[in-house]
Amino acid sequence: MTRPITLFTGQWADLPFEEVCRLAASWGYDGLEIACWGDHFEVDKALADPSYVAGRHAILERHGLKVWAISNHLLGQAVCDHPIDERHQGILPARIWGDGEAEGVRRRAAEEMKDTARAAALLGVRTVVGFTGSSIWHTVAMFPPAPESMIEAGYRDFADRWNPILDVFEEVGVRFALEVHPSEIAYDYHTTVRTLEAIGDRPSFGLNWDPSHMVWQDLDPAGFILDFADRIFHVDCKDAKVRVGNGRRGRLSSHLAWGDLRRGWDFVSTGHGDVPWEDCFRALNAIGYDGPISIEWEDAGMNRLDGAPDALRFVGELNRIAPPEASFDSAFSSS
């Protein structure tokens, strides 16, 4: 099955957009999943200046690239998060952080997510990938025990904050793809089910499938694709390696930095970790996913200028696993 392979620019936001385009094109990528930070795609400029979107397209066309999705993880994270603190100040634009008062940050972030949908529509893309944040992620530890009423309130808070955002997404014909991920309202199978239920299975809200955070939680990433077949709006490829087993490494990683070999798990280059990639691509074929396959490069132990083209070659081979032209059973049926 031929699907475009794109490079997610979030880990390249220290470089100018044109330079990232030049690199991606030189490696053979079909396009980009463009991050809404750095100078890659600025939502406020897209809405304020009619020439801005045309300028982004001109740069892409100059390098023979296309865009199918944009991503605004950083703003989405602040919509529901509790607490709001210096971590958020480090990832948010000053105009969103403001004076740092928590509810003000959340409300400004929510308005920016609405604007992200509008900007995506102007750019001509149908999917925005991102995070939602969560007011109850801090309760995931086992003690003190969280009463069910507290968890229920967290899902109500998510629905109350995201339903108005999704209203705008639906008005402009754009979908939101949540990256299921620790620290989000949905981080595994059961929380994903509960998240979809909380917003009444709205058609504008789906999932960005990224297996890396599933592996170290002992989730089956291929099974996840089949379980949520009608909600897989976008695909990110990122690998992870579980390193527990020496009596010191734990799955929670001990507050150690990315790339520290004392961690119990870490991101590694695509194809060098524990994701069952062939099973996953066969599952994508089974559900008929024909959207972009986006490579998210996040291996702290490997030079990205080597890793990004290497990952493209690996994913390109997987992408050529074609579904059968006819069912297996039909080949043995009598005429």
VORO-987587 format. One record per residue (C-alpha): residue in three letters; x, y, z; residue number from 1. Coordinates in steps of 0.5 Angstrom, whole numbers, m for minus. Example, Ala and Ser with C-alpha at 12.3 -4.5 7.8 and 13.67 -1.06 7.14 Angstrom:
2
<code ALA&x 25&y m9&z 16&pos 1>
<code SER&x 27&y m2&z 14&pos 2>
% end
This chain:
335
<code MET&x 0&y 0&z 0&pos 1>
<code THR&x 3&y 7&z m2&pos 2>
<code ARG&x 3&y 12&z 3&pos 3>
<code PRO&x 6&y 18&z 4&pos 4>
<code ILE&x 12&y 19&z 9&pos 5>
<code THR&x 13&y 25&z 12&pos 6>
<code LEU&x 18&y 28&z 17&pos 7>
<code PHE&x 15&y 31&z 24&pos 8>
<code THR&x 19&y 38&z 25&pos 9>
<code GLY&x 18&y 38&z 32&pos 10>
<code GLN&x 25&y 36&z 34&pos 11>
<code TRP&x 27&y 40&z 28&pos 12>
<code ALA&x 24&y 47&z 31&pos 13>
<code ASP&x 31&y 50&z 32&pos 14>
<code LEU&x 32&y 50&z 25&pos 15>
<code PRO&x 29&y 55&z 20&pos 16>
<code PHE&x 23&y 52&z 16&pos 17>
<code GLU&x 26&y 53&z 10&pos 18>
<code GLU&x 33&y 49&z 12&pos 19>
<code VAL&x 28&y 43&z 15&pos 20>
<code CYS&x 25&y 43&z 8&pos 21>
<code ARG&x 31&y 43&z 4&pos 22>
<code LEU&x 34&y 37&z 9&pos 23>
<code ALA&x 27&y 33&z 8&pos 24>
<code ALA&x 27&y 33&z 1&pos 25>
<code SER&x 35&y 31&z 0&pos 26>
<code TRP&x 33&y 25&z 4&pos 27>
<code GLY&x 27&y 23&z 0&pos 28>
<code TYR&x 21&y 25&z 4&pos 29>
<code ASP&x 14&y 26&z 1&pos 30>
<code GLY&x 13&y 32&z 6&pos 31>
<code LEU&x 12&y 34&z 13&pos 32>
<code GLU&x 8&y 34&z 19&pos 33>
<code ILE&x 9&y 41&z 21&pos 34>
<code ALA&x 10&y 43&z 28&pos 35>
<code CYS&x 6&y 50&z 30&pos 36>
<code TRP&x 13&y 52&z 34&pos 37>
<code GLY&x 19&y 55&z 32&pos 38>
<code ASP&x 18&y 59&z 25&pos 39>
<code HIS&x 15&y 53&z 22&pos 40>
<code PHE&x 8&y 54&z 22&pos 41>
<code GLU&x 6&y 60&z 27&pos 42>
<code VAL&x m2&y 60&z 28&pos 43>
<code ASP&x m3&y 67&z 29&pos 44>
<code LYS&x 1&y 70&z 23&pos 45>
<code ALA&x m3&y 65&z 19&pos 46>
<code LEU&x m10&y 68&z 21&pos 47>
<code ALA&x m7&y 75&z 21&pos 48>
<code ASP&x m3&y 75&z 14&pos 49>
<code PRO&x m6&y 73&z 8&pos 50>
<code SER&x 0&y 72&z 5&pos 51>
<code TYR&x 3&y 68&z 10&pos 52>
<code VAL&x 0&y 61&z 8&pos 53>
<code ALA&x 2&y 62&z 1&pos 54>
<code GLY&x 9&y 63&z 3&pos 55>
<code ARG&x 9&y 56&z 7&pos 56>
<code HIS&x 6&y 53&z 1&pos 57>
<code ALA&x 11&y 56&z m4&pos 58>
<code ILE&x 17&y 54&z 1&pos 59>
<code LEU&x 14&y 47&z 1&pos 60>
<code GLU&x 13&y 47&z m7&pos 61>
<code ARG&x 20&y 50&z m8&pos 62>
<code HIS&x 23&y 43&z m5&pos 63>
<code GLY&x 18&y 38&z m8&pos 64>
<code LEU&x 14&y 37&z m1&pos 65>
<code LYS&x 7&y 37&z 1&pos 66>
<code VAL&x 3&y 37&z 8&pos 67>
<code TRP&x m2&y 33&z 10&pos 68>
<code ALA&x m2&y 35&z 18&pos 69>
<code ILE&x 0&y 40&z 23&pos 70>
<code SER&x 1&y 39&z 30&pos 71>
<code ASN&x 0&y 43&z 36&pos 72>
<code HIS&x 2&y 39&z 42&pos 73>
<code LEU&x 5&y 44&z 46&pos 74>
<code LEU&x m1&y 49&z 46&pos 75>
<code GLY&x m6&y 43&z 47&pos 76>
<code GLN&x m2&y 40&z 53&pos 77>
<code ALA&x m4&y 47&z 57&pos 78>
<code VAL&x m12&y 46&z 56&pos 79>
<code CYS&x m13&y 41&z 61&pos 80>
<code ASP&x m7&y 41&z 65&pos 81>
<code HIS&x m6&y 41&z 73&pos 82>
<code PRO&x m2&y 44&z 75&pos 83>
<code ILE&x 0&y 49&z 71&pos 84>
<code ASP&x 7&y 51&z 72&pos 85>
<code GLU&x 14&y 53&z 70&pos 86>
<code ARG&x 15&y 47&z 65&pos 87>
<code HIS&x 9&y 50&z 61&pos 88>
<code GLN&x 12&y 57&z 61&pos 89>
<code GLY&x 18&y 53&z 58&pos 90>
<code ILE&x 14&y 51&z 52&pos 91>
<code LEU&x 9&y 56&z 51&pos 92>
<code PRO&x 9&y 63&z 47&pos 93>
<code ALA&x 9&y 69&z 52&pos 94>
<code ARG&x 3&y 71&z 49&pos 95>
<code ILE&x m1&y 65&z 52&pos 96>
<code TRP&x 3&y 64&z 58&pos 97>
<code GLY&x 2&y 72&z 60&pos 98>
<code ASP&x 2&y 73&z 68&pos 99>
<code GLY&x 2&y 65&z 69&pos 100>
<code GLU&x m4&y 65&z 73&pos 101>
<code ALA&x m7&y 58&z 71&pos 102>
<code GLU&x m14&y 58&z 69&pos 103>
<code GLY&x m12&y 64&z 64&pos 104>
<code VAL&x m7&y 60&z 61&pos 105>
<code ARG&x m12&y 54&z 60&pos 106>
<code ARG&x m17&y 59&z 57&pos 107>
<code ARG&x m12&y 62&z 52&pos 108>
<code ALA&x m9&y 56&z 50&pos 109>
<code ALA&x m16&y 53&z 49&pos 110>
<code GLU&x m17&y 59&z 44&pos 111>
<code GLU&x m11&y 58&z 40&pos 112>
<code MET&x m13&y 51&z 39&pos 113>
<code LYS&x m19&y 54&z 36&pos 114>
<code ASP&x m15&y 58&z 32&pos 115>
<code THR&x m10&y 52&z 30&pos 116>
<code ALA&x m16&y 49&z 27&pos 117>
<code ARG&x m18&y 55&z 23&pos 118>
<code ALA&x m11&y 56&z 21&pos 119>
<code ALA&x m10&y 49&z 19&pos 120>
<code ALA&x m16&y 50&z 14&pos 121>
<code LEU&x m13&y 56&z 11&pos 122>
<code LEU&x m7&y 51&z 10&pos 123>
<code GLY&x m11&y 46&z 6&pos 124>
<code VAL&x m10&y 40&z 11&pos 125>
<code ARG&x m15&y 36&z 15&pos 126>
<code THR&x m12&y 34&z 21&pos 127>
<code VAL&x m9&y 37&z 27&pos 128>
<code VAL&x m4&y 33&z 31&pos 129>
<code GLY&x m3&y 34&z 39&pos 130>
<code PHE&x m4&y 33&z 46&pos 131>
<code THR&x m10&y 35&z 51&pos 132>
<code GLY&x m7&y 35&z 57&pos 133>
<code SER&x m10&y 32&z 63&pos 134>
<code SER&x m13&y 35&z 70&pos 135>
<code ILE&x m12&y 28&z 73&pos 136>
<code TRP&x m5&y 25&z 70&pos 137>
<code HIS&x m2&y 27&z 77&pos 138>
<code THR&x m7&y 22&z 80&pos 139>
<code VAL&x m4&y 16&z 76&pos 140>
<code ALA&x 1&y 14&z 82&pos 141>
<code MET&x m3&y 9&z 87&pos 142>
<code PHE&x m2&y 13&z 93&pos 143>
<code PRO&x m6&y 17&z 96&pos 144>
<code PRO&x m11&y 13&z 93&pos 145>
<code ALA&x m16&y 18&z 88&pos 146>
<code PRO&x m23&y 17&z 89&pos 147>
<code GLU&x m27&y 15&z 83&pos 148>
<code SER&x m31&y 22&z 84&pos 149>
<code MET&x m24&y 25&z 82&pos 150>
<code ILE&x m23&y 21&z 76&pos 151>
<code GLU&x m30&y 23&z 73&pos 152>
<code ALA&x m29&y 30&z 75&pos 153>
<code GLY&x m23&y 30&z 70&pos 154>
<code TYR&x m26&y 27&z 64&pos 155>
<code ARG&x m32&y 32&z 65&pos 156>
<code ASP&x m27&y 37&z 65&pos 157>
<code PHE&x m24&y 35&z 59&pos 158>
<code ALA&x m30&y 35&z 56&pos 159>
<code ASP&x m32&y 42&z 58&pos 160>
<code ARG&x m26&y 44&z 55&pos 161>
<code TRP&x m25&y 41&z 49&pos 162>
<code ASN&x m32&y 40&z 46&pos 163>
<code PRO&x m32&y 48&z 45&pos 164>
<code ILE&x m26&y 47&z 41&pos 165>
<code LEU&x m28&y 41&z 37&pos 166>
<code ASP&x m34&y 45&z 35&pos 167>
<code VAL&x m29&y 50&z 31&pos 168>
<code PHE&x m26&y 44&z 28&pos 169>
<code GLU&x m32&y 41&z 26&pos 170>
<code GLU&x m34&y 48&z 23&pos 171>
<code VAL&x m28&y 49&z 19&pos 172>
<code GLY&x m28&y 41&z 17&pos 173>
<code VAL&x m22&y 39&z 21&pos 174>
<code ARG&x m20&y 33&z 25&pos 175>
<code PHE&x m16&y 33&z 32&pos 176>
<code ALA&x m12&y 27&z 33&pos 177>
<code LEU&x m10&y 26&z 40&pos 178>
<code GLU&x m3&y 23&z 41&pos 179>
<code VAL&x m5&y 17&z 46&pos 180>
<code HIS&x 1&y 18&z 51&pos 181>
<code PRO&x 3&y 19&z 59&pos 182>
<code SER&x 1&y 25&z 61&pos 183>
<code GLU&x m5&y 26&z 57&pos 184>
<code ILE&x m13&y 24&z 58&pos 185>
<code ALA&x m12&y 18&z 54&pos 186>
<code TYR&x m5&y 14&z 55&pos 187>
<code ASP&x m7&y 7&z 54&pos 188>
<code TYR&x m13&y 3&z 52&pos 189>
<code HIS&x m18&y 4&z 58&pos 190>
<code THR&x m17&y 11&z 58&pos 191>
<code THR&x m18&y 12&z 51&pos 192>
<code VAL&x m25&y 8&z 51&pos 193>
<code ARG&x m27&y 13&z 57&pos 194>
<code THR&x m24&y 19&z 53&pos 195>
<code LEU&x m28&y 18&z 47&pos 196>
<code GLU&x m34&y 16&z 51&pos 197>
<code ALA&x m33&y 23&z 55&pos 198>
<code ILE&x m34&y 27&z 49&pos 199>
<code GLY&x m40&y 23&z 46&pos 200>
<code ASP&x m35&y 20&z 40&pos 201>
<code ARG&x m35&y 26&z 37&pos 202>
<code PRO&x m33&y 25&z 29&pos 203>
<code SER&x m28&y 30&z 30&pos 204>
<code PHE&x m24&y 27&z 35&pos 205>
<code GLY&x m19&y 21&z 34&pos 206>
<code LEU&x m12&y 19&z 35&pos 207>
<code ASN&x m5&y 19&z 33&pos 208>
<code TRP&x m2&y 13&z 33&pos 209>
<code ASP&x 5&y 13&z 36&pos 210>
<code PRO&x 7&y 6&z 39&pos 211>
<code SER&x 13&y 8&z 43&pos 212>
<code HIS&x 9&y 10&z 49&pos 213>
<code MET&x 5&y 4&z 48&pos 214>
<code VAL&x 11&y m1&z 49&pos 215>
<code TRP&x 14&y 1&z 55&pos 216>
<code GLN&x 7&y 0&z 58&pos 217>
<code ASP&x 6&y m7&z 56&pos 218>
<code LEU&x 1&y m5&z 51&pos 219>
<code ASP&x 0&y m8&z 44&pos 220>
<code PRO&x 1&y m3&z 39&pos 221>
<code ALA&x m2&y m7&z 33&pos 222>
<code GLY&x m8&y m9&z 37&pos 223>
<code PHE&x m9&y m2&z 39&pos 224>
<code ILE&x m10&y 0&z 31&pos 225>
<code LEU&x m15&y m6&z 31&pos 226>
<code ASP&x m19&y m4&z 37&pos 227>
<code PHE&x m19&y 3&z 35&pos 228>
<code ALA&x m20&y 2&z 27&pos 229>
<code ASP&x m25&y 8&z 26&pos 230>
<code ARG&x m21&y 13&z 30&pos 231>
<code ILE&x m14&y 12&z 27&pos 232>
<code PHE&x m13&y 19&z 24&pos 233>
<code HIS&x m6&y 20&z 23&pos 234>
<code VAL&x 1&y 16&z 24&pos 235>
<code ASP&x 7&y 17&z 28&pos 236>
<code CYS&x 13&y 12&z 27&pos 237>
<code LYS&x 17&y 13&z 34&pos 238>
<code ASP&x 21&y 7&z 37&pos 239>
<code ALA&x 23&y 5&z 44&pos 240>
<code LYS&x 27&y 0&z 48&pos 241>
<code VAL&x 25&y m3&z 54&pos 242>
<code ARG&x 32&y m4&z 58&pos 243>
<code VAL&x 29&y m6&z 65&pos 244>
<code GLY&x 32&y m12&z 68&pos 245>
<code ASN&x 38&y m10&z 72&pos 246>
<code GLY&x 35&y m9&z 78&pos 247>
<code ARG&x 36&y m2&z 78&pos 248>
<code ARG&x 32&y 1&z 72&pos 249>
<code GLY&x 25&y 2&z 73&pos 250>
<code ARG&x 19&y 3&z 68&pos 251>
<code LEU&x 18&y 10&z 70&pos 252>
<code SER&x 26&y 12&z 69&pos 253>
<code SER&x 28&y 16&z 75&pos 254>
<code HIS&x 27&y 23&z 73&pos 255>
<code LEU&x 34&y 21&z 69&pos 256>
<code ALA&x 35&y 25&z 62&pos 257>
<code TRP&x 33&y 22&z 55&pos 258>
<code GLY&x 39&y 18&z 53&pos 259>
<code ASP&x 41&y 16&z 60&pos 260>
<code LEU&x 43&y 9&z 60&pos 261>
<code ARG&x 41&y 8&z 67&pos 262>
<code ARG&x 33&y 9&z 65&pos 263>
<code GLY&x 29&y 3&z 64&pos 264>
<code TRP&x 27&y 5&z 57&pos 265>
<code ASP&x 28&y 10&z 52&pos 266>
<code PHE&x 27&y 13&z 45&pos 267>
<code VAL&x 31&y 9&z 40&pos 268>
<code SER&x 32&y 10&z 32&pos 269>
<code THR&x 26&y 7&z 28&pos 270>
<code GLY&x 27&y m1&z 27&pos 271>
<code HIS&x 32&y m1&z 33&pos 272>
<code GLY&x 27&y m2&z 39&pos 273>
<code ASP&x 22&y m6&z 41&pos 274>
<code VAL&x 16&y m4&z 37&pos 275>
<code PRO&x 13&y m10&z 33&pos 276>
<code TRP&x 13&y m6&z 26&pos 277>
<code GLU&x 11&y m11&z 21&pos 278>
<code ASP&x 5&y m13&z 25&pos 279>
<code CYS&x 3&y m6&z 26&pos 280>
<code PHE&x 4&y m4&z 19&pos 281>
<code ARG&x 0&y m11&z 17&pos 282>
<code ALA&x m6&y m8&z 22&pos 283>
<code LEU&x m5&y m1&z 19&pos 284>
<code ASN&x m7&y m5&z 12&pos 285>
<code ALA&x m12&y m9&z 15&pos 286>
<code ILE&x m16&y m2&z 17&pos 287>
<code GLY&x m15&y 1&z 10&pos 288>
<code TYR&x m11&y 7&z 13&pos 289>
<code ASP&x m8&y 11&z 7&pos 290>
<code GLY&x m6&y 17&z 10&pos 291>
<code PRO&x 1&y 19&z 12&pos 292>
<code ILE&x 6&y 16&z 16&pos 293>
<code SER&x 10&y 21&z 20&pos 294>
<code ILE&x 17&y 20&z 22&pos 295>
<code GLU&x 18&y 23&z 29&pos 296>
<code TRP&x 26&y 23&z 31&pos 297>
<code GLU&x 27&y 23&z 38&pos 298>
<code ASP&x 33&y 19&z 39&pos 299>
<code ALA&x 38&y 22&z 44&pos 300>
<code GLY&x 44&y 17&z 43&pos 301>
<code MET&x 44&y 18&z 35&pos 302>
<code ASN&x 46&y 24&z 30&pos 303>
<code ARG&x 39&y 26&z 27&pos 304>
<code LEU&x 42&y 28&z 21&pos 305>
<code ASP&x 44&y 20&z 20&pos 306>
<code GLY&x 38&y 18&z 24&pos 307>
<code ALA&x 32&y 21&z 20&pos 308>
<code PRO&x 35&y 18&z 13&pos 309>
<code ASP&x 36&y 12&z 16&pos 310>
<code ALA&x 29&y 12&z 19&pos 311>
<code LEU&x 26&y 13&z 12&pos 312>
<code ARG&x 29&y 7&z 9&pos 313>
<code PHE&x 26&y 3&z 14&pos 314>
<code VAL&x 19&y 5&z 14&pos 315>
<code GLY&x 19&y 5&z 7&pos 316>
<code GLU&x 21&y m2&z 7&pos 317>
<code LEU&x 15&y m3&z 12&pos 318>
<code ASN&x 10&y 1&z 7&pos 319>
<code ARG&x 11&y m3&z 2&pos 320>
<code ILE&x 8&y m9&z 5&pos 321>
<code ALA&x 2&y m9&z 1&pos 322>
<code PRO&x m5&y m12&z 3&pos 323>
<code PRO&x m7&y m18&z m1&pos 324>
<code GLU&x m11&y m17&z m7&pos 325>
<code ALA&x m17&y m22&z m5&pos 326>
<code SER&x m18&y m25&z 1&pos 327>
<code PHE&x m14&y m32&z 3&pos 328>
<code ASP&x m21&y m35&z 4&pos 329>
<code SER&x m23&y m33&z m3&pos 330>
<code ALA&x m17&y m37&z m6&pos 331>
<code PHE&x m19&y m43&z m4&pos 332>
<code SER&x m27&y m43&z m5&pos 333>
<code SER&x m30&y m46&z m11&pos 334>
<code SER&x m33&y m43&z m17&pos 335>
% end
